[in-house]
Amino acid sequence: MISDTLPAPATSPGLPFGALATQPADALLGLIALHRADERPQKIDLGVGVFRDDAGTTPVLRAVKAAEAALLETQMTKAYLGAEGDATYAALLGGVLFGDRPADERLHGVQTPGGTGALRLGAELVARADRAARVWIGAPTWPNHAPIFAEAGLATRSHRFYDAATGGIDFDAMLADLTEARAGDILLLHGCCHNPTGAELTPAQWSAIAELCASRGLIPFIDLAYQGLGDGLAQDAAATRMMFAALPTALVAYSCDKNFGLYRERVGAFWALSANGAIAERVRTNILSLARSLWSMPPDHGAAIVRTILENAALRRDWQHELEAMRVRLNGLRTALAATHPRLSAIADQRGMFAMLPLTPASVATLREEHGIYMAANGRINIAGLRAETVPFFAHALRPHLDAESTTP
């Protein structure tokens, strides 16, 4: 007789996948679902990290639409690009990032699937070169940073960075922690528009970091995901340019998600600067070998859009105008929000899409339940989720929490 009772689910580590541990759900994705289900008309989504205009939409840029139309008419093949991707795209984007830097045999760049792909490619390159290298990451940072390096088999170390009391950077504490870094270690840096704090290193602090890297043999790995959304294209790249000019070895991961609005197209690039041409050639071959094993060939469409924009003078000007409007909107919202309460004043001097509000998780939960305001539990908000008309409502809802927490011993 055949039993109609199903066996209990297998949990033994000896069975296929039985040793896997259940992973926690992504908190941000859960926040998206809660906001979507909320029927209150005044609800505000400050969680998802995408740019929004004053109508609350994430638009496709005019220049992107025009480039796509041109590609539709002129693109004759969908054949593979090769592991390196679109070399013209990488060269043109390199001009945006590095400016008029002379051609350098020590510098090599490739197309990647988004900035995340660039970070993972760099992590794998570091791990292949020196498995003992440690990656120093400031706290707080983008939640995906540490997992990317850990999945490549690298150990990560945390150093102090953000001072919640001032809304700025505790630079002395950062330098003190980095005295434990050793030669060959990686120092992960946000090139501009720090995620999640918005806090910016000054030019003098960047120079001090360059001196630290040179004296201790550290390798800077710059994550540049928001060029043009802080103080301008050249200004936001200034720190990266200075580091690449001052040091023999440096890495940078670049994303076009935000400044071209190409979130779902996954458009990025990775550059490595080596000490000399011979090492650079070894690095180049290893980059291509790793890219081949990670994604084989990168997707073309998003990079082709960026290439089309950058090689067409009219489209490039239009993109720069659109990007400038995005930057002005973000900084205008920062100024408006900073003026609503003394505890928010530092937000005006920060840059980029994100800020950290001085709120407890309990206050964040109350704001969600009572006012339909959605943000990460640590108080991180996406500035672009606000609109000029919603700033007063948001500030009114925040005030009692800011007042109460400022008096908490």
Order of alpha helices (4+ residues) and beta strands (2+ residues): alpha-beta-alpha-alpha-beta-alpha-beta-alpha-beta-beta-beta-alpha-beta-alpha-beta-alpha-beta-beta-alpha-alpha-alpha-beta-alpha-beta-beta-alpha
